């Protein structure tokens, strides 16, 4: 599940991707709502957005700070190295 940007730049194209389905639990819905509010308020700064996804291999939640102009990942929690470690431990 990928949560796209919620701002004036990407709102119309990404809205269908950000609505959690009925089978998702409450914490995921709360995370989606929080990401929306943070991006709407531009709390990450100009040309930055918060992105919530799930790692496809481990299904762990991943939070990224993205540069809107380039799409580059500025920071990520958990780091990619921890996701790889979690995948190897499965």
Buried (B, 14 or more C-beta within 10 A) or exposed (E): BEBBBBBEBBBEEBEEEBEBEEEEEEEBEEBBEEBBEBBEEEEBEEEBBBBBBBBEEBEBBBBBBBEBEEEEEEEBEBEEEBBEEBEEEE
